[in-house]
Amino acid sequence: MSDQNPALTPISQLGEFGLIHQLTSNIRLKNAATILGAGDDAAILQPTAGKQLVVSTDVLVEGIHFDISYTPLTHLGYKAVSVNVSDIAAMNAEPKQITVSLAISSKYTVEAMEELYRGILSACTHYGVDLIGGDTTASPSGLFISITAIGEGDPATLIKRNTAQKGDLICVTGDLGGAFLGLNLLEREKRIFRESPEVQPDFGGNDYLLQRQLKPEARTDMRAIFETLGILPTAMIDVSDGLASELLHICTQSTLGCKVYEDKFPIDPTAIRIAAEFNIDVNVAVMNGGEDYELLFTVPQTAFDKLKNHPDISIIGHMTDASEGCMLISRGSQAFEIQAQGWQHFGKAPSA
């Protein structure tokens, strides 16, 4: 009879280098620009001629960015890659490589880290990126994941936040607010389980919102869509901290104002239903929820006809003179000043 509860392997049994070998031995390089990957003192990259490198780093901290009690480690690994690749997509660049650094507490086993890496490598395959190195060390408490993403793009088509123009249309991909409401579902079931451990979690019919929170997808597809449509955004940012925060980033860095319209927000019907169940204004979830990882971008008004019927792009407003401020126009035509109230690091507004 097989052992239903096999013994788990403490990381100390393998040591740092043994763990690294265990986690990276099956890596296969895909990009011609990756000359040497993990295993040496440093990776060697050869950017494509005429392209520029784009580099971004994010850190995920247990208890701050994720709760291991309801986050499968494979999903966490996948999400850790997605949130970094999303930054590359927001520059209209193509992701090519990542590095992964972990600080691991003693409560985690080798098998747990293999599960995390299954998610990381699955995301690498999905996005076509190479894992080329990183680091591991001990943590006195919890798990820390730091990923650096490297991409490349044509200098003429890389997109920044500070280049929006007055009159530009404001657009967003996909739908918004779902990740925040998925988090609310997970937190509710966690509270119920703590009070009544015999009660099984009830997520019936809400798989989409859970996926938005636990396993988001970076919009790497938009670069090809823009090319097919024959448009190039004037400014772009990914929606990680909530729509309000990202609008203010573009407005501040482009020295402009904006008007966005509540009735134009793309919201999934499931999100509307769950927001009502939680007695949450769904537009608050859109503006301040965060973690949707859609792309917010601006385009000249001449692009309207190319975008107006696209099923995955919504036009939600336009850029204005800075003197007009950053305003949300309600369904009742009232104007409210936009304020970022989403994710805040160290108790302050999110940094750029």
C-alpha positions as CSV (number, residue, x, y, z in Angstrom):
1,M,0.0,0.0,0.0
2,S,1.4,3.4,-1.0
3,D,2.3,6.0,1.6
4,Q,-0.5,8.6,1.5
5,N,1.6,11.0,3.6
6,P,5.2,10.9,2.3
7,A,7.8,12.5,4.5
8,L,8.6,16.1,3.4
9,T,12.2,17.2,2.9
10,P,13.5,20.1,5.0
11,I,15.4,22.6,2.9
12,S,18.4,22.2,5.3
13,Q,18.8,18.7,4.1
14,L,19.7,19.9,0.6
15,G,21.3,23.2,1.5
16,E,21.2,26.3,-0.7
17,F,23.1,24.9,-3.8
18,G,21.3,21.6,-3.6
19,L,17.9,23.4,-3.6
20,I,18.9,25.6,-6.5
21,H,20.0,22.6,-8.5
22,Q,16.7,20.8,-7.6
23,L,14.6,23.8,-8.7
24,T,16.5,24.7,-11.9
25,S,17.8,21.5,-13.3
26,N,14.9,21.2,-15.8
27,I,15.2,24.8,-17.2
28,R,15.5,24.9,-21.0
29,L,16.4,28.2,-22.7
30,K,14.0,29.4,-25.5
31,N,15.3,32.9,-26.5
32,A,18.2,33.3,-28.9
33,A,19.1,36.5,-26.9
34,T,19.9,34.3,-23.8
35,I,23.5,33.2,-24.4
36,L,24.0,31.7,-20.8
37,G,21.4,31.2,-18.2
38,A,21.3,30.0,-14.6
39,G,24.4,28.2,-13.2
40,D,27.3,30.6,-13.5
41,D,28.2,33.9,-11.6
42,A,26.0,35.8,-14.1
43,A,23.8,35.3,-17.1
44,I,24.9,36.5,-20.5
45,L,22.4,38.3,-22.8
46,Q,22.8,39.5,-26.4
47,P,20.0,42.0,-27.2
48,T,18.7,42.0,-30.7
49,A,20.3,44.6,-32.8
50,G,18.4,47.9,-32.8
51,K,16.4,47.0,-29.7
52,Q,16.5,48.5,-26.2
53,L,16.4,46.5,-23.0
54,V,13.5,47.1,-20.5
55,V,14.0,46.0,-16.9
56,S,11.6,45.8,-14.0
57,T,11.7,44.3,-10.5
58,D,8.9,43.5,-7.9
59,V,9.0,41.9,-4.5
60,L,6.1,39.8,-3.0
61,V,6.2,39.4,0.7
62,E,4.1,36.9,2.7
63,G,1.5,38.5,4.9
64,I,1.7,41.7,2.8
65,H,1.1,40.7,-0.8
66,F,-0.2,37.1,-0.4
67,D,-1.8,34.9,2.3
68,I,-0.4,31.4,2.1
69,S,-3.5,30.0,3.8
70,Y,-5.6,30.3,0.6
71,T,-3.0,30.8,-2.1
72,P,-1.8,27.6,-3.8
73,L,2.0,27.8,-4.3
74,T,1.7,26.9,-8.0
75,H,-0.6,29.9,-8.4
76,L,1.7,32.1,-6.4
77,G,4.7,31.2,-8.6
78,Y,2.7,31.9,-11.7
79,K,1.4,35.2,-10.3
80,A,4.8,36.3,-9.2
81,V,6.0,36.1,-12.9
82,S,2.8,37.6,-14.3
83,V,3.0,40.8,-12.2
84,N,6.6,41.4,-13.4
85,V,5.9,40.6,-17.0
86,S,3.0,43.0,-16.8
87,D,5.4,45.8,-16.3
88,I,7.2,44.9,-19.4
89,A,3.9,44.7,-21.3
90,A,3.1,48.2,-20.0
91,M,6.1,49.5,-21.9
92,N,4.9,47.8,-25.1
93,A,8.0,45.6,-24.9
94,E,8.5,41.9,-25.3
95,P,9.5,39.9,-22.2
96,K,12.5,37.8,-22.7
97,Q,14.1,36.7,-19.3
98,I,13.5,36.7,-15.6
99,T,15.6,36.2,-12.5
100,V,14.1,34.7,-9.3
101,S,15.3,35.4,-5.8
102,L,13.7,33.7,-2.7
103,A,14.1,34.2,1.0
104,I,12.6,31.1,2.6
105,S,11.7,30.4,6.3
106,S,12.1,27.0,7.9
107,K,8.4,26.2,7.7
108,Y,8.7,25.6,4.0
109,T,9.9,22.2,2.6
110,V,11.7,21.3,-0.6
111,E,8.5,19.9,-1.9
112,A,6.8,23.3,-1.2
113,M,9.5,25.1,-3.2
114,E,9.1,22.6,-6.1
115,E,5.4,23.5,-6.1
116,L,6.2,27.2,-6.3
117,Y,8.7,26.6,-9.1
118,R,6.1,24.6,-11.0
119,G,4.1,27.7,-11.2
120,I,7.1,29.9,-12.1
121,L,8.2,27.6,-14.9
122,S,4.6,27.3,-16.2
123,A,4.4,31.1,-16.4
124,C,7.8,31.1,-18.2
125,T,6.5,28.7,-20.8
126,H,3.3,30.7,-21.2
127,Y,5.1,34.0,-21.7
128,G,8.0,32.6,-23.6
129,V,10.7,33.9,-21.1
130,D,13.9,32.3,-19.9
131,L,14.7,31.9,-16.2
132,I,18.3,32.9,-16.2
133,G,19.3,33.1,-12.5
134,G,18.6,34.5,-9.1
135,D,19.4,33.8,-5.5
136,T,18.1,31.9,-2.4
137,T,18.6,32.7,1.2
138,A,17.0,32.0,4.6
139,S,14.2,34.2,6.0
140,P,13.5,34.5,9.7
141,S,9.8,34.6,9.0
142,G,7.7,33.8,5.9
143,L,8.5,33.8,2.2
144,F,9.9,36.6,0.1
145,I,9.9,36.4,-3.7
146,S,11.8,39.0,-5.8
147,I,11.6,38.7,-9.6
148,T,13.4,40.9,-12.1
149,A,11.9,40.8,-15.6
150,I,13.9,41.8,-18.7
151,G,12.4,42.6,-22.0
152,E,13.3,44.3,-25.2
153,G,11.6,46.6,-27.7
154,D,12.0,48.9,-30.6
155,P,13.0,52.4,-29.3
156,A,10.3,53.9,-31.6
157,T,7.5,51.9,-30.1
158,L,8.4,51.7,-26.4
159,I,5.7,53.6,-24.4
160,K,6.2,55.6,-21.2
161,R,3.8,57.2,-18.7
162,N,4.8,60.8,-19.3
163,T,3.9,61.2,-23.0
164,A,0.1,61.5,-23.0
165,Q,-1.3,64.5,-24.9
166,K,-4.2,66.8,-24.2
167,G,-7.4,65.4,-25.9
168,D,-6.1,61.9,-26.0
169,L,-8.7,59.1,-25.4
170,I,-8.2,57.1,-22.2
171,C,-8.6,53.3,-22.8
172,V,-8.4,50.2,-20.7
173,T,-8.2,46.5,-21.6
174,G,-10.3,43.7,-20.2
175,D,-12.4,44.4,-17.1
176,L,-11.6,45.9,-13.8
177,G,-12.4,45.3,-10.1
178,G,-12.5,41.5,-10.3
179,A,-9.3,40.8,-8.5
180,F,-10.3,42.9,-5.5
181,L,-13.6,41.1,-5.2
182,G,-11.9,37.8,-5.6
183,L,-9.8,38.7,-2.6
184,N,-12.9,39.6,-0.6
185,L,-14.3,36.2,-1.4
186,L,-11.1,34.5,-0.2
187,E,-11.0,36.5,3.0
188,R,-14.6,35.8,3.8
189,E,-14.2,32.1,3.5
190,K,-11.0,32.3,5.6
191,R,-12.9,34.0,8.4
192,I,-15.7,31.4,8.2
193,F,-13.2,28.5,8.3
194,R,-11.5,30.0,11.4
195,E,-14.9,30.3,13.2
196,S,-16.2,26.9,11.9
197,P,-13.4,24.6,10.6
198,E,-16.0,21.9,9.7
199,V,-17.6,24.3,7.1
200,Q,-16.2,23.8,3.6
201,P,-15.4,27.0,1.5
202,D,-18.2,28.0,-0.8
203,F,-16.9,29.6,-4.1
204,G,-19.6,28.3,-6.4
205,G,-19.9,30.3,-9.6
206,N,-17.1,32.6,-8.8
207,D,-14.1,30.9,-10.4
208,Y,-13.5,33.9,-12.7
209,L,-13.0,36.3,-9.8
210,L,-10.8,33.8,-7.9
211,Q,-8.6,33.4,-11.1
212,R,-8.3,37.2,-11.3
213,Q,-6.9,37.3,-7.8
214,L,-4.9,34.1,-7.6
215,K,-3.6,33.6,-11.2
216,P,-3.8,36.9,-13.1
217,E,-2.6,37.1,-16.7
218,A,-0.3,39.9,-18.0
219,R,-1.5,41.5,-21.2
220,T,1.4,40.6,-23.3
221,D,-1.1,40.0,-26.2
222,M,-1.7,43.8,-26.5
223,R,1.5,44.6,-28.3
224,A,0.4,42.5,-31.3
225,I,-3.2,43.8,-31.1
226,F,-1.9,47.4,-31.3
227,E,0.1,46.5,-34.3
228,T,-2.8,44.8,-36.0
229,L,-5.1,47.8,-35.3
230,G,-2.4,50.2,-36.6
231,I,-2.2,52.3,-33.4
232,L,0.5,53.2,-31.0
233,P,-0.5,54.4,-27.5
234,T,0.9,57.8,-26.4
235,A,1.2,56.7,-22.8
236,M,0.6,53.4,-20.9
237,I,0.7,51.8,-17.5
238,D,-0.5,48.5,-16.0
239,V,-3.4,48.5,-13.5
240,S,-1.7,47.1,-10.4
241,D,-2.7,49.5,-7.7
242,G,-6.2,50.5,-8.9
243,L,-7.5,52.6,-11.8
244,A,-7.4,55.8,-9.7
245,S,-3.7,55.4,-8.8
246,E,-2.7,54.6,-12.4
247,L,-4.7,57.6,-13.9
248,L,-2.9,59.9,-11.4
249,H,0.5,58.5,-12.4
250,I,-0.2,59.3,-16.1
251,C,-1.7,62.7,-15.4
252,T,1.1,63.7,-13.0
253,Q,3.9,62.5,-15.2
254,S,2.3,64.0,-18.4
255,T,1.4,67.2,-16.6
256,L,-2.2,66.9,-17.6
257,G,-5.7,66.4,-16.2
258,C,-8.3,63.8,-17.1
259,K,-12.0,63.0,-17.1
260,V,-13.2,59.4,-16.9
261,Y,-16.8,58.3,-16.9
262,E,-18.2,55.8,-14.4
263,D,-20.7,54.4,-17.0
264,K,-17.9,53.5,-19.3
265,F,-16.0,51.3,-16.9
266,P,-15.7,47.6,-18.1
267,I,-17.0,45.4,-15.3
268,D,-17.7,41.7,-15.4
269,P,-21.3,40.7,-14.4
270,T,-19.9,38.4,-11.7
271,A,-18.1,41.3,-10.2
272,I,-21.3,43.4,-10.1
273,R,-23.1,40.5,-8.4
274,I,-20.4,39.9,-5.7
275,A,-20.0,43.6,-5.1
276,A,-23.7,43.8,-4.3
277,E,-23.4,40.7,-2.1
278,F,-20.6,42.4,-0.1
279,N,-22.4,45.8,-0.1
280,I,-19.4,47.3,-1.9
281,D,-19.8,50.0,-4.6
282,V,-18.4,48.1,-7.6
283,N,-16.8,51.4,-8.8
284,V,-14.8,51.6,-5.6
285,A,-13.4,48.1,-6.5
286,V,-12.6,49.4,-10.0
287,M,-10.9,52.7,-8.8
288,N,-9.1,51.4,-5.7
289,G,-9.1,47.6,-5.7
290,G,-6.0,46.9,-7.8
291,E,-4.3,43.7,-9.0
292,D,-6.3,43.6,-12.2
293,Y,-3.1,43.8,-14.4
294,E,-4.9,45.2,-17.3
295,L,-3.4,48.0,-19.4
296,L,-4.5,51.6,-19.1
297,F,-3.4,53.6,-22.1
298,T,-4.0,56.8,-24.1
299,V,-4.3,57.3,-27.8
300,P,-5.0,60.2,-30.1
301,Q,-8.7,60.9,-30.9
302,T,-8.0,59.9,-34.5
303,A,-7.8,56.2,-33.3
304,F,-11.4,56.2,-32.1
305,D,-12.8,54.4,-35.1
306,K,-10.2,51.7,-34.8
307,L,-11.0,51.1,-31.1
308,K,-14.7,51.7,-30.7
309,N,-15.8,48.2,-31.6
310,H,-12.9,46.2,-30.2
311,P,-14.3,43.6,-27.7
312,D,-11.4,43.8,-25.3
313,I,-10.8,47.6,-25.2
314,S,-13.0,50.2,-23.5
315,I,-12.8,54.0,-24.0
316,I,-13.4,55.4,-20.6
317,G,-12.5,59.1,-20.9
318,H,-10.1,61.7,-22.2
319,M,-7.1,63.8,-21.2
320,T,-7.6,67.4,-20.3
321,D,-5.6,70.5,-19.4
322,A,-3.9,70.2,-16.0
323,S,-6.0,73.1,-14.7
324,E,-9.1,71.0,-15.0
325,G,-7.9,68.4,-12.6
326,C,-8.3,64.7,-12.5
327,M,-12.1,64.0,-12.4
328,L,-14.5,61.1,-12.2
329,I,-17.8,61.8,-13.8
330,S,-20.6,59.8,-12.1
331,R,-23.7,58.4,-13.8
332,G,-25.6,61.4,-12.5
333,S,-23.1,63.7,-14.3
334,Q,-21.5,64.9,-11.0
335,A,-17.8,65.5,-11.1
336,F,-15.6,64.1,-8.3
337,E,-11.9,64.6,-7.8
338,I,-10.0,61.4,-8.3
339,Q,-8.0,60.3,-5.2
340,A,-5.8,57.2,-5.0
341,Q,-7.0,55.1,-2.0
342,G,-5.8,51.6,-3.2
343,W,-2.7,49.7,-2.3
344,Q,-0.4,51.8,-0.1
345,H,3.2,50.9,0.8
346,F,4.4,51.9,4.3
347,G,1.1,53.7,4.8
348,K,1.8,56.2,2.0
349,A,0.5,56.5,-1.6
350,P,2.1,54.0,-4.0
351,S,5.4,55.1,-5.6
352,A,5.8,55.3,-9.3
